[in-house]
Amino acid sequence: MNTRRKPHRTGSGAPVPRPIRMTVLIGDAREARRGYEVTAPTRLMRTWRLLTAVNEELHSGGVDDAAAHRAAMVFNALRNEVVRSVSPQLAEEVRELLPPLDENSGVAGTRAACSGALGWLDSLMTSMLMQLARQGGLAGGPDDAAITGRRPPRHP
């Protein structure tokens, strides 16, 4: 049975576009069968950018214990956002590889945790963006064949 939702409307009666929910399968067919998916790509991209900023701040020098403590708390919040943004299989991997930081995490420990998390997240983001490029058919530039396996269209 098909159901149709009424568009959400503002006080003025104009329809408001709803956010599109999208799931991105990660990796090749074998990995996709294991259930490696990004279930909230937009949230994951925001989290990745925020973690990059935290990591840059931690490595900029002059970070004291209070700043490291704040960064550790932000790290834990971002870690939870990553867990919410991926399939249960990838969430379990996050929990195993990226344990939460406690309030006693020093500058060096917080830097190491952020760098490790960023390395893992960079890899996931690369896989996700490549998969989106494959699904979206790219713009047809000369480098697209390496990503999609297709030749760009010829224009007369």
KEGU-278542 format. One record per residue: residue in three letters; x, y, z of N, C-alpha, C in turn. Coordinates in steps of 0.05 Angstrom, whole numbers. Last residue first. Layout:
N
<ALA,<X,Y,Z>,<X,Y,Z>,<X,Y,Z>>
...
END
This chain:
156
<PRO,<614,341,-587>,<624,348,-614>,<638,374,-615>>
<HIS,<636,305,-530>,<621,328,-540>,<632,336,-567>>
<ARG,<630,243,-499>,<644,259,-519>,<625,281,-528>>
<PRO,<630,229,-428>,<616,232,-454>,<632,249,-473>>
<PRO,<684,191,-399>,<667,214,-400>,<653,216,-427>>
<ARG,<679,121,-386>,<691,143,-400>,<673,167,-400>>
<ARG,<678,90,-322>,<665,97,-347>,<680,120,-360>>
<GLY,<698,82,-273>,<703,60,-292>,<690,66,-319>>
<THR,<695,121,-234>,<671,107,-242>,<675,83,-260>>
<ILE,<749,137,-226>,<731,133,-204>,<708,115,-212>>
<ALA,<772,142,-276>,<786,128,-255>,<768,121,-232>>
<ALA,<736,175,-302>,<738,147,-310>,<753,130,-290>>
<ASP,<743,226,-282>,<721,211,-273>,<723,181,-280>>
<ASP,<781,259,-304>,<790,241,-283>,<768,223,-273>>
<PRO,<754,290,-342>,<773,270,-352>,<782,250,-330>>
<GLY,<683,295,-322>,<710,305,-326>,<729,283,-334>>
<GLY,<630,285,-310>,<641,276,-336>,<668,287,-342>>
<ALA,<607,293,-262>,<603,314,-283>,<615,306,-309>>
<LEU,<576,233,-234>,<596,255,-236>,<591,273,-260>>
<GLY,<540,194,-220>,<547,198,-248>,<565,221,-253>>
<GLY,<525,181,-168>,<515,206,-180>,<522,210,-208>>
<GLN,<551,134,-155>,<522,134,-157>,<511,158,-171>>
<ARG,<604,151,-154>,<596,129,-171>,<566,130,-176>>
<ALA,<602,190,-114>,<610,198,-141>,<601,176,-161>>
<LEU,<588,159,-70>,<569,179,-79>,<576,188,-108>>
<GLN,<636,130,-67>,<611,116,-72>,<590,136,-82>>
<MET,<671,171,-53>,<675,156,-78>,<650,141,-86>>
<LEU,<650,186,-4>,<650,205,-26>,<654,191,-53>>
<MET,<660,139,26>,<632,149,22>,<631,168,-2>>
<SER,<715,135,25>,<699,113,14>,<671,123,8>>
<THR,<728,183,51>,<737,178,24>,<721,157,11>>
<MET,<704,173,101>,<694,195,84>,<703,192,55>>
<LEU,<736,131,120>,<708,127,115>,<696,149,97>>
<SER,<786,158,123>,<783,134,106>,<753,129,99>>
<ASP,<773,197,161>,<783,205,134>,<779,182,114>>
<LEU,<763,165,205>,<741,179,193>,<748,189,165>>
<TRP,<814,146,217>,<792,127,211>,<770,141,196>>
<GLY,<840,195,227>,<850,177,206>,<828,157,198>>
<LEU,<809,215,269>,<809,229,244>,<820,212,221>>
<ALA,<823,179,309>,<795,181,300>,<793,194,273>>
<GLY,<878,192,314>,<869,165,307>,<841,165,296>>
<SER,<874,246,331>,<888,238,306>,<880,211,296>>
<CYS,<846,240,379>,<835,256,357>,<848,249,330>>
<ALA,<883,209,408>,<856,199,403>,<843,214,379>>
<ALA,<928,243,410>,<930,216,397>,<902,206,390>>
<ARG,<907,287,439>,<917,290,411>,<918,263,397>>
<THR,<895,261,487>,<873,273,471>,<882,277,442>>
<GLY,<946,247,503>,<926,226,499>,<903,236,482>>
<ALA,<971,298,508>,<981,278,490>,<961,257,483>>
<VAL,<938,323,548>,<942,335,522>,<950,314,502>>
<GLY,<901,271,584>,<919,294,581>,<921,304,552>>
<SER,<843,251,613>,<859,249,589>,<876,275,586>>
<ASN,<809,251,655>,<837,252,661>,<855,250,637>>
<GLU,<758,244,637>,<766,271,645>,<795,274,652>>
<ASP,<766,199,581>,<756,207,607>,<766,234,614>>
<LEU,<742,184,515>,<762,195,532>,<750,202,559>>
<PRO,<718,122,486>,<714,150,496>,<737,158,514>>
<PRO,<756,87,435>,<743,88,461>,<739,117,470>>
<LEU,<758,68,377>,<758,95,387>,<744,97,414>>
<LEU,<752,14,364>,<777,28,356>,<780,56,370>>
<GLU,<702,-1,385>,<726,-17,390>,<751,-1,386>>
<ARG,<666,37,366>,<668,32,395>,<693,17,402>>
<VAL,<674,31,311>,<680,56,324>,<684,52,354>>
<GLU,<653,-21,304>,<681,-15,298>,<691,11,311>>
<GLU,<600,-10,316>,<615,-29,333>,<645,-25,329>>
<ALA,<587,22,273>,<586,33,300>,<602,16,319>>
<LEU,<590,-15,231>,<610,6,233>,<610,19,260>>
<GLN,<544,-45,246>,<570,-58,242>,<593,-38,244>>
<PRO,<501,-8,247>,<510,-21,272>,<538,-34,269>>
<SER,<520,48,204>,<506,23,210>,<516,11,236>>
<VAL,<525,118,227>,<533,94,212>,<517,70,220>>
<SER,<513,159,261>,<512,164,232>,<518,140,215>>
<ARG,<521,148,314>,<494,152,305>,<491,154,275>>
<VAL,<577,147,315>,<562,123,321>,<534,125,311>>
<VAL,<586,202,306>,<595,183,286>,<580,157,290>>
<GLU,<566,222,354>,<553,230,329>,<561,211,306>>
<ASN,<603,201,390>,<575,193,392>,<560,200,366>>
<ARG,<647,231,374>,<648,202,372>,<619,191,373>>
<LEU,<630,282,390>,<633,276,362>,<634,246,357>>
<ALA,<632,275,446>,<606,282,433>,<608,276,403>>
<ASN,<686,264,453>,<666,244,461>,<639,250,447>>
<PHE,<709,313,435>,<715,287,421>,<694,266,427>>
<VAL,<690,347,475>,<681,350,447>,<685,325,431>>
<MET,<721,326,517>,<691,325,518>,<679,329,491>>
<ALA,<772,337,498>,<764,309,503>,<734,306,504>>
<ALA,<771,392,497>,<774,378,471>,<765,349,474>>
<ARG,<770,402,552>,<747,411,535>,<748,396,508>>
<HIS,<820,380,564>,<796,369,576>,<772,377,560>>
<ALA,<854,414,536>,<853,386,529>,<828,372,540>>
<ALA,<844,461,564>,<837,460,536>,<835,431,527>>
<ALA,<867,446,613>,<838,453,612>,<828,452,583>>
<ASP,<921,436,600>,<904,414,609>,<874,421,607>>
<ASP,<935,476,540>,<939,468,568>,<919,445,575>>
<VAL,<970,486,481>,<945,474,493>,<951,465,521>>
<GLY,<1011,505,450>,<1001,522,471>,<975,511,484>>
<GLY,<993,480,385>,<1012,488,405>,<999,505,427>>
<SER,<960,458,348>,<970,485,342>,<990,494,363>>
<HIS,<936,410,357>,<964,409,346>,<975,437,341>>
<LEU,<886,424,374>,<903,410,392>,<932,410,383>>
<GLU,<866,448,327>,<870,464,351>,<889,451,371>>
<GLU,<863,404,294>,<881,426,287>,<887,443,311>>
<ASN,<824,374,321>,<851,363,318>,<871,385,311>>
<VAL,<780,408,315>,<790,402,342>,<818,391,341>>
<ALA,<775,407,259>,<780,432,273>,<791,427,301>>
<THR,<762,352,252>,<786,364,239>,<794,390,253>>
<LEU,<714,350,278>,<737,335,289>,<763,345,277>>
<LEU,<684,382,243>,<688,391,270>,<712,376,283>>
<ARG,<685,349,196>,<697,376,196>,<702,387,224>>
<TRP,<659,303,216>,<686,301,206>,<700,329,206>>
<THR,<608,324,227>,<625,314,249>,<654,312,240>>
<ARG,<591,336,175>,<594,358,195>,<612,349,218>>
<MET,<590,284,154>,<608,304,142>,<612,327,161>>
<LEU,<551,260,185>,<578,250,186>,<598,270,175>>
<ARG,<506,288,170>,<515,290,198>,<544,281,200>>
<THR,<504,271,117>,<507,299,123>,<518,303,151>>
<PRO,<496,214,121>,<520,226,109>,<525,255,116>>
<ALA,<473,170,157>,<468,199,158>,<493,214,147>>
<THR,<490,119,148>,<461,124,148>,<454,153,150>>
<VAL,<535,84,114>,<533,110,127>,<503,117,125>>
<GLU,<549,15,123>,<534,36,112>,<537,62,128>>
<TYR,<562,-49,118>,<577,-25,122>,<563,-2,108>>
<GLY,<541,-101,113>,<525,-80,125>,<540,-55,132>>
<ARG,<564,-140,85>,<569,-141,114>,<553,-119,128>>
<ARG,<553,-125,34>,<538,-148,45>,<542,-150,75>>
<ALA,<593,-87,28>,<565,-78,29>,<547,-100,41>>
<GLU,<638,-119,22>,<635,-102,46>,<606,-93,50>>
<ARG,<625,-142,-27>,<629,-159,-4>,<626,-143,22>>
<ALA,<622,-98,-62>,<598,-114,-57>,<601,-131,-32>>
<ASP,<664,-47,-31>,<656,-64,-53>,<631,-81,-44>>
<GLY,<645,12,8>,<662,-9,-2>,<651,-24,-25>>
<ILE,<582,27,36>,<611,32,36>,<626,7,25>>
<LEU,<522,59,17>,<537,34,22>,<566,39,19>>
<VAL,<488,109,47>,<509,104,28>,<523,78,36>>
<THR,<423,133,50>,<442,115,61>,<462,109,39>>
<MET,<384,191,64>,<400,176,45>,<418,157,61>>
<ARG,<331,235,66>,<346,214,81>,<359,196,60>>
<ILE,<326,303,56>,<326,277,43>,<343,258,60>>
<PRO,<284,346,94>,<311,336,87>,<309,308,75>>
<ARG,<229,377,60>,<239,360,81>,<267,350,74>>
<PRO,<212,444,45>,<224,419,37>,<234,403,61>>
<VAL,<149,468,61>,<177,469,69>,<190,442,60>>
<PRO,<98,506,28>,<111,480,35>,<140,484,42>>
<ALA,<65,560,58>,<84,551,38>,<96,525,46>>
<GLY,<34,579,100>,<22,560,82>,<41,549,60>>
<SER,<56,610,138>,<46,624,114>,<33,605,94>>
<GLY,<75,573,174>,<52,589,182>,<40,604,158>>
<THR,<93,518,129>,<99,539,149>,<73,554,156>>
<ARG,<81,448,122>,<76,476,114>,<83,495,137>>
<HIS,<99,387,93>,<99,404,116>,<97,433,108>>
<PRO,<56,353,48>,<80,368,53>,<77,385,78>>
<LYS,<29,290,68>,<24,318,61>,<50,334,66>>
<ARG,<49,229,40>,<51,248,62>,<44,276,51>>
<ARG,<16,172,20>,<28,197,11>,<27,217,35>>
<THR,<28,103,13>,<16,125,28>,<30,150,19>>
<ASN,<12,43,-18>,<27,68,-19>,<12,89,-2>>
<MET,<17,-23,0>,<0,0,0>,<18,25,0>>
END
